[in-house]
Amino acid sequence: MLRPTQIAIPTLVRVKEGALDRLGLYLHRGGHRKVAVLVSKGLASPLPERVRNSLKEHAIEPVAWVEVADNDLESTARLFADLPKLASAVVGVGGGKALDVAKYVAFLARLPYYAVPTSLSNDGFCSPQSSLTVRGKRRSLPAALPFGVVVDTAVCRDSPRILTLSGVGDLVAKFTAVRDWKLAFHATGEPVDDFSALMSDGTIYSYMSNPTLDLHGIRLLATALLLNGIAMEICGSSRPASGSEHLISHALDATSSRPRLHGLQVGVATYLVSILQGQNTEKIAKLFDATGFWEVVVTDPFSRAEWLHAVKIAPTIKEGYYTIFSSRDVLSEVEQLLTHDKQLKRCFQ
């Protein structure tokens, strides 16, 4: 007997040059006349002005225009409480914090959410969770996928290069995440959703077909990250996108004196974990070479001591979450790799 699976996926998807200036048109077509707009604080000009002009052109009133600086749950709850009742949709514009907050506000308000990322630093813009801080600790809270995703490839191409490379790092994590998922199946019987795993795996190969930071490469990267969000929605968990490499990053976020961009931490952790898993290391290294990922990390090396501590506590981050770390004590292996691996030793001091 077939198991019925029903998921919500974005109805509107625009990934193309100039999409930001058509945001008003997309909202107008959706029947929206009054919307709440949450933008990243300090979003570079002229991006906010382009959003305002696009809304004005199609007679759409921003009944709320909020600059988001923090992504703590308390501030997000206040934004929800203050949300004008006239708003028929919530629009998030900018980077991760603004998009996560806008997504959660829309989820609480049961309103359509339009995600408008201006950079591609991770896969969160189209995931079924919101990353918020709760009592100072980062938490992934259940939310809903966006109704609409609007990615202006030219805007993302022109964003700081380090943000795009962070997105590349988050993308390759799907290699090790899917492998950890399959290890969990063999060790504990945890079910694997084959379609989710296949979709997640396929997104990496799609970007690897043209691993550039030009308009074509940005379109492929945006689409790959978007599809990973849908893969998580299909299986109802973060398994196809997050494994032991993310546990290291979460541990660093909690303990490092200076946590770095999520995707940079995850990317280096993915390369490290791939060696422990014995799979995909060459592919990851080649992709990092092609995009310039290594060079960005090398300019601001990580702390070896902090990473060893993060690897030590990583298995405790998610209770009952089986990964390669659950199969054996890898600390001594990691210590050797950070010192002797050709790529990794450049990334640490």
C-alpha positions in Angstrom: 0.0 0.0 0.0 1.4 3.4 -0.9 2.0 5.9 1.8 0.3 9.2 0.8 2.7 12.2 1.2 1.4 15.7 1.1 3.8 18.7 1.3 3.5 22.4 0.8 5.9 23.7 -1.8 6.5 27.3 -3.1 3.8 28.3 -5.5 5.8 31.2 -7.0 9.5 30.7 -7.8 11.5 33.3 -9.7 15.2 32.8 -10.0 16.4 35.3 -12.6 18.1 38.6 -13.3 16.0 41.6 -12.4 13.5 39.7 -10.3 13.8 42.1 -7.4 12.3 44.9 -9.5 9.3 42.7 -10.3 8.5 41.9 -6.7 5.5 44.3 -6.8 4.2 42.6 -9.9 4.4 39.1 -8.3 2.6 40.3 -5.2 0.0 42.1 -7.3 -0.7 38.9 -9.2 -1.1 37.1 -5.9 -3.9 39.6 -5.0 -1.9 41.4 -2.3 -2.5 45.1 -1.8 -1.1 45.6 1.7 2.0 43.7 2.9 4.4 43.7 5.9 8.0 44.0 4.8 10.9 42.9 7.0 14.3 43.8 5.7 17.8 43.2 7.0 19.1 46.2 9.0 21.7 48.0 7.0 20.8 46.4 3.7 22.9 48.0 1.1 21.5 50.8 -1.1 19.8 50.8 -3.5 18.2 47.4 -2.7 15.6 48.8 -0.2 14.7 51.6 -2.6 14.2 49.1 -5.4 11.8 47.1 -3.3 9.8 50.3 -2.3 9.7 51.4 -5.9 8.5 48.0 -7.1 5.7 48.0 -4.5 4.7 51.6 -5.4 4.6 50.8 -9.1 1.9 48.2 -8.5 0.0 50.2 -5.8 1.0 47.9 -3.0 1.2 49.5 0.4 3.8 48.4 2.9 1.7 48.7 6.1 4.7 47.7 8.1 8.4 48.2 7.1 10.7 46.8 9.8 14.5 46.6 9.8 15.5 43.4 11.4 18.8 43.3 13.4 18.2 40.5 15.8 16.7 37.0 15.4 15.8 36.2 19.0 12.5 34.6 19.7 11.3 37.4 22.0 11.8 40.2 19.4 10.2 37.9 16.7 7.1 37.4 19.0 6.8 41.2 19.4 6.9 41.7 15.7 4.1 39.1 15.3 2.0 40.8 18.0 2.5 44.2 16.3 1.8 42.9 12.8 -0.9 45.1 11.2 -4.1 43.2 10.7 -4.4 44.7 7.2 -1.4 42.8 5.9 -2.3 40.0 3.6 1.3 38.7 3.3 4.7 38.9 4.9 7.8 39.7 2.7 11.3 39.0 4.0 14.1 40.8 2.1 17.9 40.5 2.8 20.0 38.0 4.7 19.5 35.1 7.0 18.2 36.8 10.2 15.6 38.9 8.4 14.4 35.9 6.4 14.2 33.6 9.4 12.3 36.2 11.4 9.9 37.1 8.6 9.3 33.4 7.9 8.4 32.8 11.6 6.2 35.8 11.9 4.3 34.7 8.7 4.0 31.2 10.2 2.5 32.5 13.5 0.2 34.8 11.6 -0.8 32.0 9.1 0.0 34.4 6.2 1.7 33.7 2.9 5.4 34.4 3.1 7.6 35.7 0.3 11.3 35.1 0.6 13.6 37.6 -1.2 17.2 36.6 -0.4 19.8 39.1 -1.5 22.6 36.7 -1.0 23.0 32.9 -1.0 24.9 32.2 2.2 22.9 29.0 3.2 19.8 26.9 2.4 17.6 28.5 5.0 15.7 30.8 2.7 13.5 27.9 1.5 13.5 25.5 4.5 10.7 24.5 6.8 12.4 25.8 9.8 13.4 29.2 11.2 16.8 29.6 12.9 16.2 31.8 16.0 18.0 32.4 19.2 16.2 31.2 22.4 17.8 32.4 25.6 21.0 33.0 23.8 21.1 29.6 22.1 20.5 29.0 18.4 17.4 26.9 17.8 15.7 25.6 14.6 12.0 26.1 15.1 9.3 24.5 12.9 7.9 26.9 10.4 6.5 26.6 6.8 8.1 26.8 3.4 7.6 30.2 1.7 4.6 30.7 -0.6 7.0 32.5 -2.9 10.7 32.7 -3.5 12.2 35.6 -5.5 15.9 35.4 -6.2 17.5 38.2 -8.3 20.5 36.4 -9.6 22.3 39.7 -10.4 21.8 41.0 -6.8 23.1 37.7 -5.4 26.0 37.7 -7.8 27.0 41.2 -6.7 26.7 40.4 -2.9 29.9 39.9 -0.9 31.7 36.9 -2.4 32.3 35.4 1.0 28.5 35.0 1.4 28.1 33.1 -1.8 31.0 30.8 -0.9 29.3 30.2 2.4 26.3 29.0 0.4 28.7 26.7 -1.5 29.9 25.3 1.8 26.4 24.7 3.0 25.5 23.0 -0.3 28.3 20.4 -0.2 27.2 19.4 3.3 24.5 17.3 1.6 27.1 14.8 0.6 28.0 14.0 4.2 24.5 14.5 5.6 23.0 11.9 3.3 25.9 9.5 4.1 25.2 10.0 7.9 21.5 9.3 7.2 22.3 6.0 5.6 24.8 5.1 8.4 21.9 5.7 10.8 19.7 3.4 8.8 22.2 0.5 9.0 23.0 1.1 12.6 19.7 1.9 14.2 17.0 1.2 11.5 16.2 4.9 11.1 14.1 5.2 7.9 15.7 6.9 4.9 13.4 8.8 2.5 15.0 7.8 -0.7 13.4 10.6 -2.8 14.6 13.2 -0.3 18.1 11.7 -0.3 18.2 11.5 -4.1 17.0 15.1 -4.5 19.6 16.4 -2.0 22.4 14.5 -3.6 21.4 15.7 -7.1 21.4 19.3 -6.2 25.2 19.2 -5.5 25.9 17.6 -8.9 23.8 20.2 -10.6 25.9 23.0 -9.2 29.1 21.0 -9.9 28.2 21.1 -13.6 29.0 24.8 -13.6 30.8 25.7 -10.3 31.1 29.4 -11.0 29.9 32.7 -9.4 28.5 34.2 -12.6 24.8 34.6 -13.3 24.5 31.0 -14.5 26.4 29.6 -11.6 24.3 31.7 -9.2 21.1 30.4 -10.7 22.3 26.8 -10.2 23.4 27.5 -6.7 20.1 29.2 -5.8 18.1 26.4 -7.3 20.1 23.8 -5.5 19.8 25.4 -2.1 16.0 25.9 -2.7 15.5 22.3 -3.6 17.3 21.2 -0.4 14.7 23.1 1.6 12.0 21.1 -0.2 13.9 17.9 0.4 13.7 18.6 4.1 10.0 19.3 3.8 9.4 16.0 2.0 10.9 13.8 4.7 9.9 16.0 7.6 13.4 16.4 9.0 16.8 18.1 8.4 18.4 14.7 7.6 19.0 15.3 3.8 20.8 18.6 4.5 22.3 18.3 7.9 24.6 15.7 9.5 27.8 15.5 11.6 29.2 18.5 9.7 26.4 20.7 11.0 26.9 19.3 14.5 30.4 20.7 14.4 29.2 24.0 13.3 26.5 24.1 16.0 29.1 23.3 18.6 31.3 26.1 17.3 28.4 28.6 17.4 27.9 27.7 21.1 31.6 27.7 22.2 33.8 29.6 19.8 35.1 33.0 20.8 34.3 34.2 17.2 31.9 32.0 15.3 32.3 32.4 11.5 29.7 32.3 8.7 27.6 29.1 9.0 28.5 27.9 5.5 32.2 28.4 6.0 32.2 26.4 9.2 30.0 23.7 7.6 32.0 23.6 4.4 35.3 22.9 6.1 33.6 20.4 8.5 32.1 18.7 5.4 35.5 18.1 3.9 36.8 16.8 7.3 33.8 14.5 7.8 34.1 13.2 4.2 37.5 11.9 5.0 36.2 10.2 8.2 33.4 8.7 6.1 35.7 7.7 3.3 33.6 9.2 0.5 33.4 12.3 -1.7 36.5 14.0 -0.5 38.0 14.6 -3.9 34.8 16.0 -5.3 34.5 18.4 -2.4 38.1 19.5 -2.7 37.8 20.0 -6.4 34.7 22.1 -6.0 36.3 24.3 -3.3 39.3 24.8 -5.6 37.0 25.8 -8.5 35.1 28.4 -6.5 37.9 29.8 -4.4 36.4 28.5 -1.2 39.7 27.5 0.3 41.3 30.9 -0.3 38.6 32.7 1.6 38.9 30.4 4.6 42.7 30.6 4.6 42.7 34.4 4.9 41.0 34.1 8.3 42.0 30.7 9.7 40.0 28.8 12.4 41.3 27.9 15.8 42.6 24.3 16.0 41.8 24.1 19.7 38.3 25.4 19.3 37.6 22.9 16.5 38.9 19.9 18.5 36.7 20.9 21.4 33.7 21.3 18.9 34.3 17.8 17.5 34.5 16.4 21.0 31.1 17.8 22.1 29.4 17.5 18.6 27.9 14.1 19.4 26.0 15.6 22.4 24.4 18.4 20.3 21.4 16.3 19.2 20.5 13.5 21.4 19.7 10.3 19.5 21.0 11.7 16.2 23.2 8.9 14.7 26.2 10.1 12.6 29.7 9.0 11.9 30.6 10.3 15.3 28.3 7.7 16.8 30.2 4.9 15.2 33.6 5.6 16.8 35.7 8.1 18.7 37.1 10.2 15.9 39.0 12.8 18.0 42.5 11.5 17.5 41.8 11.1 13.7 40.6 14.7 13.5 43.6 15.9 15.4 45.9 14.2 12.9 43.9 15.6 9.9 44.0 19.2 11.1 47.8 18.9 11.4 48.7 16.9 8.3 46.0 17.0 5.7 47.2 19.3 2.8 44.0 21.4 2.7 43.0 21.4 6.3 46.3 22.4 7.8 46.0 25.7 5.9 42.7 26.4 7.4 43.8 26.3 11.1 46.2 28.1 13.4 
